[in-house]
Every structure is written in C-alpha cells, then in structure tokens.
Amino acid sequence: AVNDQRKRAMARKVAAALGGSVRDKTIAVLGLTFKPNTDDMRDAPSIPLVTAFNDMGAKVRAYDPAG
C-alpha cells in the first residue's frame, strides 16, 4: 500500500541520517500501537517501520509505554 511505502521511506531517511546504514545498529521504536491506551496492533504504523529496520540489518528494540 502507498502508506506502507511512505513508512519504509521514513526508515530509509533514518538510515541516511545515521550515515547510510543501520546494519548492526540498535534502533529504539517507542510507541507501537495505532492509538494510546490500547494493545491493538492492527494496521499500526510501527509495523512497516520495524520490518524495514529489520530488513536493513538493524537490531530493533520496541516499547509501547501507553499500550
């Protein structure tokens, strides 16, 4: 989907800001659910980001303080 492509593009921007590669780097993703005070991950914008970082070789640490 177009929205998922935009999220993957954001992951590429993060990689570029970190010197072009996130391989073997640890990235924290804070806030996983699509809205506060829920544990519902359906269509959460964090999923394509985490997937993209994993695909790029990053170590992802994810936490949702409000979920």
mmCIF file as Biopython writes it, N, C-alpha, C and O atoms, coordinates in Angstrom:
data_model
#
loop_
_atom_site.group_PDB
_atom_site.id
_atom_site.type_symbol
_atom_site.label_atom_id
_atom_site.label_alt_id
_atom_site.label_comp_id
_atom_site.label_asym_id
_atom_site.label_entity_id
_atom_site.label_seq_id
_atom_site.pdbx_PDB_ins_code
_atom_site.Cartn_x
_atom_site.Cartn_y
_atom_site.Cartn_z
_atom_site.occupancy
_atom_site.B_iso_or_equiv
_atom_site.auth_seq_id
_atom_site.auth_asym_id
_atom_site.pdbx_PDB_model_num
ATOM 1   N N  . ALA A ? 1  ? 0.833  -1.181 0.000  1.0 0.0 1  A 1 
ATOM 2   C CA . ALA A ? 1  ? 0.000  0.000  0.000  1.0 0.0 1  A 1 
ATOM 3   C C  . ALA A ? 1  ? 0.887  1.256  0.000  1.0 0.0 1  A 1 
ATOM 4   O O  . ALA A ? 1  ? 2.048  1.217  0.406  1.0 0.0 1  A 1 
ATOM 5   N N  . VAL A ? 2  ? 0.325  2.328  -0.450 1.0 0.0 2  A 1 
ATOM 6   C CA . VAL A ? 2  ? 1.071  3.585  -0.544 1.0 0.0 2  A 1 
ATOM 7   C C  . VAL A ? 2  ? 1.536  4.044  0.832  1.0 0.0 2  A 1 
ATOM 8   O O  . VAL A ? 2  ? 2.675  4.487  0.979  1.0 0.0 2  A 1 
ATOM 9   N N  . ASN A ? 3  ? 0.676  3.946  1.838  1.0 0.0 3  A 1 
ATOM 10  C CA . ASN A ? 3  ? 1.059  4.394  3.180  1.0 0.0 3  A 1 
ATOM 11  C C  . ASN A ? 3  ? 2.226  3.587  3.728  1.0 0.0 3  A 1 
ATOM 12  O O  . ASN A ? 3  ? 3.109  4.145  4.379  1.0 0.0 3  A 1 
ATOM 13  N N  . ASP A ? 4  ? 2.246  2.267  3.473  1.0 0.0 4  A 1 
ATOM 14  C CA . ASP A ? 4  ? 3.364  1.443  3.927  1.0 0.0 4  A 1 
ATOM 15  C C  . ASP A ? 4  ? 4.648  1.848  3.221  1.0 0.0 4  A 1 
ATOM 16  O O  . ASP A ? 4  ? 5.719  1.831  3.828  1.0 0.0 4  A 1 
ATOM 17  N N  . GLN A ? 5  ? 4.556  2.210  1.959  1.0 0.0 5  A 1 
ATOM 18  C CA . GLN A ? 5  ? 5.737  2.662  1.218  1.0 0.0 5  A 1 
ATOM 19  C C  . GLN A ? 5  ? 6.299  3.938  1.839  1.0 0.0 5  A 1 
ATOM 20  O O  . GLN A ? 5  ? 7.516  4.115  1.904  1.0 0.0 5  A 1 
ATOM 21  N N  . ARG A ? 6  ? 5.422  4.819  2.290  1.0 0.0 6  A 1 
ATOM 22  C CA . ARG A ? 6  ? 5.884  6.065  2.924  1.0 0.0 6  A 1 
ATOM 23  C C  . ARG A ? 6  ? 6.593  5.766  4.244  1.0 0.0 6  A 1 
ATOM 24  O O  . ARG A ? 6  ? 7.572  6.428  4.590  1.0 0.0 6  A 1 
ATOM 25  N N  . LYS A ? 7  ? 6.102  4.777  4.973  1.0 0.0 7  A 1 
ATOM 26  C CA . LYS A ? 7  ? 6.750  4.406  6.236  1.0 0.0 7  A 1 
ATOM 27  C C  . LYS A ? 7  ? 8.114  3.786  5.972  1.0 0.0 7  A 1 
ATOM 28  O O  . LYS A ? 7  ? 9.067  4.056  6.704  1.0 0.0 7  A 1 
ATOM 29  N N  . ARG A ? 8  ? 8.221  2.958  4.934  1.0 0.0 8  A 1 
ATOM 30  C CA . ARG A ? 8  ? 9.524  2.390  4.578  1.0 0.0 8  A 1 
ATOM 31  C C  . ARG A ? 8  ? 10.474 3.495  4.115  1.0 0.0 8  A 1 
ATOM 32  O O  . ARG A ? 8  ? 11.676 3.436  4.373  1.0 0.0 8  A 1 
ATOM 33  N N  . ALA A ? 9  ? 9.926  4.509  3.427  1.0 0.0 9  A 1 
ATOM 34  C CA . ALA A ? 9  ? 10.751 5.651  3.018  1.0 0.0 9  A 1 
ATOM 35  C C  . ALA A ? 9  ? 11.281 6.382  4.253  1.0 0.0 9  A 1 
ATOM 36  O O  . ALA A ? 9  ? 12.415 6.862  4.247  1.0 0.0 9  A 1 
ATOM 37  N N  . MET A ? 10 ? 10.480 6.470  5.297  1.0 0.0 10 A 1 
ATOM 38  C CA . MET A ? 10 ? 10.943 7.097  6.541  1.0 0.0 10 A 1 
ATOM 39  C C  . MET A ? 10 ? 12.083 6.289  7.144  1.0 0.0 10 A 1 
ATOM 40  O O  . MET A ? 10 ? 13.033 6.865  7.674  1.0 0.0 10 A 1 
ATOM 41  N N  . ALA A ? 11 ? 12.005 4.980  7.071  1.0 0.0 11 A 1 
ATOM 42  C CA . ALA A ? 11 ? 13.095 4.139  7.574  1.0 0.0 11 A 1 
ATOM 43  C C  . ALA A ? 11 ? 14.374 4.402  6.781  1.0 0.0 11 A 1 
ATOM 44  O O  . ALA A ? 11 ? 15.462 4.435  7.355  1.0 0.0 11 A 1 
ATOM 45  N N  . ARG A ? 12 ? 14.251 4.588  5.478  1.0 0.0 12 A 1 
ATOM 46  C CA . ARG A ? 12 ? 15.431 4.905  4.656  1.0 0.0 12 A 1 
ATOM 47  C C  . ARG A ? 12 ? 16.008 6.268  5.040  1.0 0.0 12 A 1 
ATOM 48  O O  . ARG A ? 12 ? 17.226 6.445  5.030  1.0 0.0 12 A 1 
ATOM 49  N N  . LYS A ? 13 ? 15.147 7.231  5.378  1.0 0.0 13 A 1 
ATOM 50  C CA . LYS A ? 13 ? 15.627 8.548  5.814  1.0 0.0 13 A 1 
ATOM 51  C C  . LYS A ? 13 ? 16.386 8.434  7.130  1.0 0.0 13 A 1 
ATOM 52  O O  . LYS A ? 13 ? 17.408 9.092  7.321  1.0 0.0 13 A 1 
ATOM 53  N N  . VAL A ? 14 ? 15.890 7.607  8.029  1.0 0.0 14 A 1 
ATOM 54  C CA . VAL A ? 14 ? 16.591 7.388  9.295  1.0 0.0 14 A 1 
ATOM 55  C C  . VAL A ? 14 ? 17.960 6.780  9.018  1.0 0.0 14 A 1 
ATOM 56  O O  . VAL A ? 14 ? 18.960 7.200  9.601  1.0 0.0 14 A 1 
ATOM 57  N N  . ALA A ? 15 ? 18.006 5.791  8.129  1.0 0.0 15 A 1 
ATOM 58  C CA . ALA A ? 15 ? 19.287 5.166  7.776  1.0 0.0 15 A 1 
ATOM 59  C C  . ALA A ? 15 ? 20.243 6.200  7.187  1.0 0.0 15 A 1 
ATOM 60  O O  . ALA A ? 15 ? 21.429 6.206  7.517  1.0 0.0 15 A 1 
ATOM 61  N N  . ALA A ? 16 ? 19.741 7.061  6.328  1.0 0.0 16 A 1 
ATOM 62  C CA . ALA A ? 16 ? 20.582 8.095  5.724  1.0 0.0 16 A 1 
ATOM 63  C C  . ALA A ? 16 ? 21.123 9.043  6.795  1.0 0.0 16 A 1 
ATOM 64  O O  . ALA A ? 16 ? 22.284 9.450  6.738  1.0 0.0 16 A 1 
ATOM 65  N N  . ALA A ? 17 ? 20.289 9.390  7.762  1.0 0.0 17 A 1 
ATOM 66  C CA . ALA A ? 17 ? 20.719 10.287 8.834  1.0 0.0 17 A 1 
ATOM 67  C C  . ALA A ? 17 ? 21.765 9.633  9.739  1.0 0.0 17 A 1 
ATOM 68  O O  . ALA A ? 17 ? 22.530 10.321 10.414 1.0 0.0 17 A 1 
ATOM 69  N N  . LEU A ? 18 ? 21.790 8.304  9.744  1.0 0.0 18 A 1 
ATOM 70  C CA . LEU A ? 18 ? 22.757 7.569  10.565 1.0 0.0 18 A 1 
ATOM 71  C C  . LEU A ? 18 ? 23.964 7.122  9.749  1.0 0.0 18 A 1 
ATOM 72  O O  . LEU A ? 18 ? 24.638 6.155  10.104 1.0 0.0 18 A 1 
ATOM 73  N N  . GLY A ? 19 ? 24.229 7.820  8.670  1.0 0.0 19 A 1 
ATOM 74  C CA . GLY A ? 19 ? 25.420 7.530  7.886  1.0 0.0 19 A 1 
ATOM 75  C C  . GLY A ? 19 ? 25.192 6.603  6.711  1.0 0.0 19 A 1 
ATOM 76  O O  . GLY A ? 19 ? 26.154 6.159  6.084  1.0 0.0 19 A 1 
ATOM 77  N N  . GLY A ? 20 ? 23.946 6.300  6.398  1.0 0.0 20 A 1 
ATOM 78  C CA . GLY A ? 20 ? 23.642 5.495  5.217  1.0 0.0 20 A 1 
ATOM 79  C C  . GLY A ? 20 ? 23.333 4.044  5.495  1.0 0.0 20 A 1 
ATOM 80  O O  . GLY A ? 20 ? 22.842 3.338  4.614  1.0 0.0 20 A 1 
ATOM 81  N N  . SER A ? 21 ? 23.608 3.584  6.698  1.0 0.0 21 A 1 
ATOM 82  C CA . SER A ? 21 ? 23.351 2.183  7.016  1.0 0.0 21 A 1 
ATOM 83  C C  . SER A ? 21 ? 22.967 2.048  8.481  1.0 0.0 21 A 1 
ATOM 84  O O  . SER A ? 21 ? 23.506 2.741  9.345  1.0 0.0 21 A 1 
ATOM 85  N N  . VAL A ? 22 ? 22.031 1.149  8.748  1.0 0.0 22 A 1 
ATOM 86  C CA . VAL A ? 22 ? 21.669 0.841  10.129 1.0 0.0 22 A 1 
ATOM 87  C C  . VAL A ? 22 ? 22.095 -0.582 10.496 1.0 0.0 22 A 1 
ATOM 88  O O  . VAL A ? 22 ? 21.778 -1.070 11.580 1.0 0.0 22 A 1 
ATOM 89  N N  . ARG A ? 23 ? 22.813 -1.242 9.589  1.0 0.0 23 A 1 
ATOM 90  C CA . ARG A ? 23 ? 23.258 -2.621 9.842  1.0 0.0 23 A 1 
ATOM 91  C C  . ARG A ? 23 ? 24.048 -2.678 11.147 1.0 0.0 23 A 1 
ATOM 92  O O  . ARG A ? 23 ? 24.982 -1.908 11.371 1.0 0.0 23 A 1 
ATOM 93  N N  . ASP A ? 24 ? 23.640 -3.618 12.000 1.0 0.0 24 A 1 
ATOM 94  C CA . ASP A ? 24 ? 24.272 -3.859 13.302 1.0 0.0 24 A 1 
ATOM 95  C C  . ASP A ? 24 ? 24.124 -2.699 14.285 1.0 0.0 24 A 1 
ATOM 96  O O  . ASP A ? 24 ? 24.785 -2.686 15.323 1.0 0.0 24 A 1 
ATOM 97  N N  . LYS A ? 25 ? 23.280 -1.741 13.978 1.0 0.0 25 A 1 
ATOM 98  C CA . LYS A ? 25 ? 22.979 -0.669 14.931 1.0 0.0 25 A 1 
ATOM 99  C C  . LYS A ? 25 ? 21.692 -1.034 15.662 1.0 0.0 25 A 1 
ATOM 100 O O  . LYS A ? 25 ? 20.855 -1.767 15.134 1.0 0.0 25 A 1 
ATOM 101 N N  . THR A ? 26 ? 21.544 -0.524 16.863 1.0 0.0 26 A 1 
ATOM 102 C CA . THR A ? 26 ? 20.328 -0.751 17.633 1.0 0.0 26 A 1 
ATOM 103 C C  . THR A ? 26 ? 19.448 0.482  17.522 1.0 0.0 26 A 1 
ATOM 104 O O  . THR A ? 26 ? 19.883 1.603  17.786 1.0 0.0 26 A 1 
ATOM 105 N N  . ILE A ? 27 ? 18.206 0.255  17.127 1.0 0.0 27 A 1 
ATOM 106 C CA . ILE A ? 27 ? 17.240 1.342  16.963 1.0 0.0 27 A 1 
ATOM 107 C C  . ILE A ? 27 ? 16.081 1.102  17.920 1.0 0.0 27 A 1 
ATOM 108 O O  . ILE A ? 27 ? 15.527 0.004  17.970 1.0 0.0 27 A 1 
ATOM 109 N N  . ALA A ? 28 ? 15.718 2.124  18.671 1.0 0.0 28 A 1 
ATOM 110 C CA . ALA A ? 28 ? 14.567 2.042  19.564 1.0 0.0 28 A 1 
ATOM 111 C C  . ALA A ? 28 ? 13.346 2.598  18.850 1.0 0.0 28 A 1 
ATOM 112 O O  . ALA A ? 28 ? 13.391 3.675  18.254 1.0 0.0 28 A 1 
ATOM 113 N N  . VAL A ? 29 ? 12.269 1.855  18.920 1.0 0.0 29 A 1 
ATOM 114 C CA . VAL A ? 29 ? 10.983 2.318  18.395 1.0 0.0 29 A 1 
ATOM 115 C C  . VAL A ? 29 ? 10.057 2.430  19.599 1.0 0.0 29 A 1 
ATOM 116 O O  . VAL A ? 29 ? 9.711  1.432  20.231 1.0 0.0 29 A 1 
ATOM 117 N N  . LEU A ? 30 ? 9.666  3.657  19.901 1.0 0.0 30 A 1 
ATOM 118 C CA . LEU A ? 30 ? 8.820  3.912  21.063 1.0 0.0 30 A 1 
ATOM 119 C C  . LEU A ? 30 ? 7.419  4.256  20.600 1.0 0.0 30 A 1 
ATOM 120 O O  . LEU A ? 30 ? 7.222  5.202  19.839 1.0 0.0 30 A 1 
ATOM 121 N N  . GLY A ? 31 ? 6.456  3.491  21.058 1.0 0.0 31 A 1 
ATOM 122 C CA . GLY A ? 31 ? 5.074  3.686  20.644 1.0 0.0 31 A 1 
ATOM 123 C C  . GLY A ? 31 ? 4.744  2.769  19.488 1.0 0.0 31 A 1 
ATOM 124 O O  . GLY A ? 31 ? 5.093  3.070  18.347 1.0 0.0 31 A 1 
ATOM 125 N N  . LEU A ? 32 ? 4.082  1.662  19.754 1.0 0.0 32 A 1 
ATOM 126 C CA . LEU A ? 32 ? 3.844  0.652  18.726 1.0 0.0 32 A 1 
ATOM 127 C C  . LEU A ? 32 ? 2.402  0.581  18.253 1.0 0.0 32 A 1 
ATOM 128 O O  . LEU A ? 32 ? 2.147  0.317  17.077 1.0 0.0 32 A 1 
ATOM 129 N N  . THR A ? 33 ? 1.468  0.811  19.144 1.0 0.0 33 A 1 
ATOM 130 C CA . THR A ? 33 ? 0.065  0.675  18.770 1.0 0.0 33 A 1 
ATOM 131 C C  . THR A ? 33 ? -0.394 1.888  17.967 1.0 0.0 33 A 1 
ATOM 132 O O  . THR A ? 33 ? 0.278  2.919  17.929 1.0 0.0 33 A 1 
ATOM 133 N N  . PHE A ? 34 ? -1.546 1.745  17.329 1.0 0.0 34 A 1 
ATOM 134 C CA . PHE A ? 34 ? -2.014 2.831  16.468 1.0 0.0 34 A 1 
ATOM 135 C C  . PHE A ? 34 ? -2.681 3.960  17.231 1.0 0.0 34 A 1 
ATOM 136 O O  . PHE A ? 34 ? -2.927 5.027  16.670 1.0 0.0 34 A 1 
ATOM 137 N N  . LYS A ? 35 ? -2.980 3.734  18.521 1.0 0.0 35 A 1 
ATOM 138 C CA . LYS A ? 35 ? -3.510 4.811  19.354 1.0 0.0 35 A 1 
ATOM 139 C C  . LYS A ? 35 ? -3.200 4.496  20.813 1.0 0.0 35 A 1 
ATOM 140 O O  . LYS A ? 35 ? -2.986 3.336  21.164 1.0 0.0 35 A 1 
ATOM 141 N N  . PRO A ? 36 ? -3.173 5.522  21.668 1.0 0.0 36 A 1 
ATOM 142 C CA . PRO A ? 36 ? -2.824 5.310  23.077 1.0 0.0 36 A 1 
ATOM 143 C C  . PRO A ? 36 ? -3.841 4.443  23.809 1.0 0.0 36 A 1 
ATOM 144 O O  . PRO A ? 36 ? -5.003 4.342  23.416 1.0 0.0 36 A 1 
ATOM 145 N N  . ASN A ? 37 ? -3.369 3.827  24.875 1.0 0.0 37 A 1 
ATOM 146 C CA . ASN A ? 37 ? -4.217 3.049  25.783 1.0 0.0 37 A 1 
ATOM 147 C C  . ASN A ? 37 ? -4.923 1.888  25.107 1.0 0.0 37 A 1 
ATOM 148 O O  . ASN A ? 37 ? -6.072 1.577  25.424 1.0 0.0 37 A 1 
ATOM 149 N N  . THR A ? 38 ? -4.236 1.253  24.183 1.0 0.0 38 A 1 
ATOM 150 C CA . THR A ? 38 ? -4.769 0.053  23.549 1.0 0.0 38 A 1 
ATOM 151 C C  . THR A ? 38 ? -3.617 -0.895 23.276 1.0 0.0 38 A 1 
ATOM 152 O O  . THR A ? 38 ? -2.467 -0.469 23.169 1.0 0.0 38 A 1 
ATOM 153 N N  . ASP A ? 39 ? -3.921 -2.172 23.164 1.0 0.0 39 A 1 
ATOM 154 C CA . ASP A ? 39 ? -2.888 -3.135 22.782 1.0 0.0 39 A 1 
ATOM 155 C C  . ASP A ? 39 ? -3.117 -3.626 21.354 1.0 0.0 39 A 1 
ATOM 156 O O  . ASP A ? 39 ? -2.517 -4.614 20.931 1.0 0.0 39 A 1 
ATOM 157 N N  . ASP A ? 40 ? -3.972 -2.945 20.622 1.0 0.0 40 A 1 
ATOM 158 C CA . ASP A ? 40 ? -4.332 -3.336 19.261 1.0 0.0 40 A 1 
ATOM 159 C C  . ASP A ? 40 ? -3.239 -2.920 18.281 1.0 0.0 40 A 1 
ATOM 160 O O  . ASP A ? 40 ? -2.951 -1.733 18.127 1.0 0.0 40 A 1 
ATOM 161 N N  . MET A ? 41 ? -2.641 -3.891 17.629 1.0 0.0 41 A 1 
ATOM 162 C CA . MET A ? 41 ? -1.552 -3.630 16.683 1.0 0.0 41 A 1 
ATOM 163 C C  . MET A ? 41 ? -2.021 -3.638 15.224 1.0 0.0 41 A 1 
ATOM 164 O O  . MET A ? 41 ? -1.218 -3.411 14.319 1.0 0.0 41 A 1 
ATOM 165 N N  . ARG A ? 42 ? -3.302 -3.894 14.991 1.0 0.0 42 A 1 
ATOM 166 C CA . ARG A ? 42 ? -3.794 -3.929 13.606 1.0 0.0 42 A 1 
ATOM 167 C C  . ARG A ? 42 ? -3.515 -2.608 12.907 1.0 0.0 42 A 1 
ATOM 168 O O  . ARG A ? 42 ? -3.870 -1.541 13.408 1.0 0.0 42 A 1 
ATOM 169 N N  . ASP A ? 43 ? -2.882 -2.689 11.756 1.0 0.0 43 A 1 
ATOM 170 C CA . ASP A ? 43 ? -2.587 -1.514 10.925 1.0 0.0 43 A 1 
ATOM 171 C C  . ASP A ? 43 ? -1.758 -0.451 11.648 1.0 0.0 43 A 1 
ATOM 172 O O  . ASP A ? 43 ? -1.790 0.722  11.278 1.0 0.0 43 A 1 
ATOM 173 N N  . ALA A ? 44 ? -1.024 -0.858 12.667 1.0 0.0 44 A 1 
ATOM 174 C CA . ALA A ? 44 ? -0.182 0.107  13.383 1.0 0.0 44 A 1 
ATOM 175 C C  . ALA A ? 44 ? 0.928  0.600  12.462 1.0 0.0 44 A 1 
ATOM 176 O O  . ALA A ? 44 ? 1.553  -0.206 11.772 1.0 0.0 44 A 1 
ATOM 177 N N  . PRO A ? 45 ? 1.185  1.902  12.436 1.0 0.0 45 A 1 
ATOM 178 C CA . PRO A ? 45 ? 2.229  2.444  11.568 1.0 0.0 45 A 1 
ATOM 179 C C  . PRO A ? 45 ? 3.627  1.965  11.947 1.0 0.0 45 A 1 
ATOM 180 O O  . PRO A ? 45 ? 4.555  2.070  11.145 1.0 0.0 45 A 1 
ATOM 181 N N  . SER A ? 46 ? 3.783  1.450  13.141 1.0 0.0 46 A 1 
ATOM 182 C CA . SER A ? 46 ? 5.101  0.975  13.570 1.0 0.0 46 A 1 
ATOM 183 C C  . SER A ? 46 ? 5.514  -0.322 12.878 1.0 0.0 46 A 1 
ATOM 184 O O  . SER A ? 46 ? 6.709  -0.586 12.745 1.0 0.0 46 A 1 
ATOM 185 N N  . ILE A ? 47 ? 4.565  -1.129 12.438 1.0 0.0 47 A 1 
ATOM 186 C CA . ILE A ? 47 ? 4.887  -2.443 11.871 1.0 0.0 47 A 1 
ATOM 187 C C  . ILE A ? 47 ? 5.775  -2.333 10.632 1.0 0.0 47 A 1 
ATOM 188 O O  . ILE A ? 47 ? 6.813  -2.994 10.588 1.0 0.0 47 A 1 
ATOM 189 N N  . PRO A ? 48 ? 5.421  -1.531 9.621  1.0 0.0 48 A 1 
ATOM 190 C CA . PRO A ? 48 ? 6.317  -1.432 8.463  1.0 0.0 48 A 1 
ATOM 191 C C  . PRO A ? 48 ? 7.670  -0.812 8.802  1.0 0.0 48 A 1 
ATOM 192 O O  . PRO A ? 48 ? 8.674  -1.149 8.175  1.0 0.0 48 A 1 
ATOM 193 N N  . LEU A ? 49 ? 7.712  0.084  9.778  1.0 0.0 49 A 1 
ATOM 194 C CA . LEU A ? 49 ? 8.993  0.673  10.196 1.0 0.0 49 A 1 
ATOM 195 C C  . LEU A ? 49 ? 9.904  -0.384 10.813 1.0 0.0 49 A 1 
ATOM 196 O O  . LEU A ? 49 ? 11.070 -0.505 10.438 1.0 0.0 49 A 1 
ATOM 197 N N  . VAL A ? 50 ? 9.366  -1.145 11.755 1.0 0.0 50 A 1 
ATOM 198 C CA . VAL A ? 50 ? 10.153 -2.186 12.410 1.0 0.0 50 A 1 
ATOM 199 C C  . VAL A ? 50 ? 10.613 -3.217 11.385 1.0 0.0 50 A 1 
ATOM 200 O O  . VAL A ? 50 ? 11.765 -3.650 11.411 1.0 0.0 50 A 1 
ATOM 201 N N  . THR A ? 51 ? 9.722  -3.607 10.489 1.0 0.0 51 A 1 
ATOM 202 C CA . THR A ? 51 ? 10.072 -4.570 9.445  1.0 0.0 51 A 1 
ATOM 203 C C  . THR A ? 51 ? 11.186 -4.036 8.560  1.0 0.0 51 A 1 
ATOM 204 O O  . THR A ? 51 ? 12.129 -4.761 8.242  1.0 0.0 51 A 1 
ATOM 205 N N  . ALA A ? 52 ? 11.086 -2.779 8.162  1.0 0.0 52 A 1 
ATOM 206 C CA . ALA A ? 52 ? 12.109 -2.180 7.294  1.0 0.0 52 A 1 
ATOM 207 C C  . ALA A ? 52 ? 13.457 -2.129 8.006  1.0 0.0 52 A 1 
ATOM 208 O O  . ALA A ? 52 ? 14.484 -2.441 7.404  1.0 0.0 52 A 1 
ATOM 209 N N  . PHE A ? 53 ? 13.464 -1.739 9.275  1.0 0.0 53 A 1 
ATOM 210 C CA . PHE A ? 53 ? 14.721 -1.698 10.023 1.0 0.0 53 A 1 
ATOM 211 C C  . PHE A ? 53 ? 15.328 -3.096 10.146 1.0 0.0 53 A 1 
ATOM 212 O O  . PHE A ? 53 ? 16.539 -3.265 10.002 1.0 0.0 53 A 1 
ATOM 213 N N  . ASN A ? 54 ? 14.490 -4.090 10.411 1.0 0.0 54 A 1 
ATOM 214 C CA . ASN A ? 54 ? 14.982 -5.468 10.477 1.0 0.0 54 A 1 
ATOM 215 C C  . ASN A ? 54 ? 15.564 -5.899 9.140  1.0 0.0 54 A 1 
ATOM 216 O O  . ASN A ? 54 ? 16.628 -6.516 9.089  1.0 0.0 54 A 1 
ATOM 217 N N  . ASP A ? 55 ? 14.867 -5.575 8.061  1.0 0.0 55 A 1 
ATOM 218 C CA . ASP A ? 55 ? 15.343 -5.939 6.724  1.0 0.0 55 A 1 
ATOM 219 C C  . ASP A ? 55 ? 16.680 -5.280 6.394  1.0 0.0 55 A 1 
ATOM 220 O O  . ASP A ? 55 ? 17.471 -5.819 5.620  1.0 0.0 55 A 1 
ATOM 221 N N  . MET A ? 56 ? 16.928 -4.110 6.987  1.0 0.0 56 A 1 
ATOM 222 C CA . MET A ? 56 ? 18.187 -3.389 6.759  1.0 0.0 56 A 1 
ATOM 223 C C  . MET A ? 56 ? 19.311 -3.893 7.663  1.0 0.0 56 A 1 
ATOM 224 O O  . MET A ? 56 ? 20.441 -3.413 7.571  1.0 0.0 56 A 1 
ATOM 225 N N  . GLY A ? 57 ? 19.012 -4.852 8.528  1.0 0.0 57 A 1 
ATOM 226 C CA . GLY A ? 57 ? 20.039 -5.416 9.391  1.0 0.0 57 A 1 
ATOM 227 C C  . GLY A ? 57 ? 20.176 -4.768 10.747 1.0 0.0 57 A 1 
ATOM 228 O O  . GLY A ? 57 ? 21.140 -5.034 11.466 1.0 0.0 57 A 1 
ATOM 229 N N  . ALA A ? 58 ? 19.228 -3.918 11.113 1.0 0.0 58 A 1 
ATOM 230 C CA . ALA A ? 58 ? 19.281 -3.266 12.423 1.0 0.0 58 A 1 
ATOM 231 C C  . ALA A ? 58 ? 18.751 -4.199 13.503 1.0 0.0 58 A 1 
ATOM 232 O O  . ALA A ? 58 ? 17.982 -5.122 13.237 1.0 0.0 58 A 1 
ATOM 233 N N  . LYS A ? 59 ? 19.183 -3.932 14.715 1.0 0.0 59 A 1 
ATOM 234 C CA . LYS A ? 59 ? 18.613 -4.583 15.883 1.0 0.0 59 A 1 
ATOM 235 C C  . LYS A ? 59 ? 17.555 -3.624 16.411 1.0 0.0 59 A 1 
ATOM 236 O O  . LYS A ? 59 ? 17.867 -2.479 16.737 1.0 0.0 59 A 1 
ATOM 237 N N  . VAL A ? 60 ? 16.328 -4.071 16.497 1.0 0.0 60 A 1 
ATOM 238 C CA . VAL A ? 60 ? 15.231 -3.194 16.902 1.0 0.0 60 A 1 
ATOM 239 C C  . VAL A ? 60 ? 14.799 -3.539 18.318 1.0 0.0 60 A 1 
ATOM 240 O O  . VAL A ? 60 ? 14.553 -4.700 18.646 1.0 0.0 60 A 1 
ATOM 241 N N  . ARG A ? 61 ? 14.712 -2.521 19.138 1.0 0.0 61 A 1 
ATOM 242 C CA . ARG A ? 61 ? 14.152 -2.635 20.482 1.0 0.0 61 A 1 
ATOM 243 C C  . ARG A ? 61 ? 12.876 -1.811 20.470 1.0 0.0 61 A 1 
ATOM 244 O O  . ARG A ? 61 ? 12.904 -0.605 20.227 1.0 0.0 61 A 1 
ATOM 245 N N  . ALA A ? 62 ? 11.762 -2.470 20.734 1.0 0.0 62 A 1 
ATOM 246 C CA . ALA A ? 62 ? 10.468 -1.798 20.641 1.0 0.0 62 A 1 
ATOM 247 C C  . ALA A ? 62 ? 9.796  -1.773 22.009 1.0 0.0 62 A 1 
ATOM 248 O O  . ALA A ? 62 ? 9.879  -2.726 22.783 1.0 0.0 62 A 1 
ATOM 249 N N  . TYR A ? 63 ? 9.132  -0.665 22.280 1.0 0.0 63 A 1 
ATOM 250 C CA . TYR A ? 63 ? 8.442  -0.493 23.556 1.0 0.0 63 A 1 
ATOM 251 C C  . TYR A ? 63 ? 7.266  0.447  23.351 1.0 0.0 63 A 1 
ATOM 252 O O  . TYR A ? 63 ? 7.364  1.440  22.631 1.0 0.0 63 A 1 
ATOM 253 N N  . ASP A ? 64 ? 6.163  0.120  23.991 1.0 0.0 64 A 1 
ATOM 254 C CA . ASP A ? 64 ? 4.995  0.991  23.927 1.0 0.0 64 A 1 
ATOM 255 C C  . ASP A ? 64 ? 4.559  1.319  25.349 1.0 0.0 64 A 1 
ATOM 256 O O  . ASP A ? 64 ? 3.860  0.523  25.977 1.0 0.0 64 A 1 
ATOM 257 N N  . PRO A ? 65 ? 4.961  2.480  25.867 1.0 0.0 65 A 1 
ATOM 258 C CA . PRO A ? 65 ? 4.644  2.822  27.250 1.0 0.0 65 A 1 
ATOM 259 C C  . PRO A ? 65 ? 3.159  3.051  27.497 1.0 0.0 65 A 1 
ATOM 260 O O  . PRO A ? 65 ? 2.703  2.913  28.632 1.0 0.0 65 A 1 
ATOM 261 N N  . ALA A ? 66 ? 2.398  3.394  26.474 1.0 0.0 66 A 1 
ATOM 262 C CA . ALA A ? 66 ? 0.972  3.673  26.658 1.0 0.0 66 A 1 
ATOM 263 C C  . ALA A ? 66 ? 0.101  2.520  26.186 1.0 0.0 66 A 1 
ATOM 264 O O  . ALA A ? 66 ? -1.118 2.572  26.348 1.0 0.0 66 A 1 
ATOM 265 N N  . GLY A ? 67 ? 0.683  1.496  25.615 1.0 0.0 67 A 1 
ATOM 266 C CA . GLY A ? 67 ? -0.078 0.379  25.050 1.0 0.0 67 A 1 
ATOM 267 C C  . GLY A ? 67 ? -0.406 -0.686 26.044 1.0 0.0 67 A 1 
ATOM 268 O O  . GLY A ? 67 ? -1.043 -1.680 25.696 1.0 0.0 67 A 1 
#
